[in-house]
């Protein structure tokens, strides 16, 4: 399973994508845990002080927000699922 990373998250992970292996039934949360285990420097960027996903970080599952379109971090995923992690973006 592969995570695509954007903006400064790429720098923290040393690359624009990170592949992770997950055994058994997978959710967005298990994939995120695997990503953070593989690239611990990302934890500082994406988790808040309670070790929860920070409010300003966006996760996309197959191009959709799993918090609006599915079950949030409990959304079931499989090997074909496209995962992406975005920091806040602004511009003009």
Beta strands, then each sheet from edge to edge (+ up, - down):
strand 1: 2-5
strand 2: 17-19
strand 3: 26-27
strand 4: 58-61
strand 5: 76-77
strand 6: 83-86
sheet 1: 2+ 1- 6- 4+
sheet 2: 3+ 5-
end
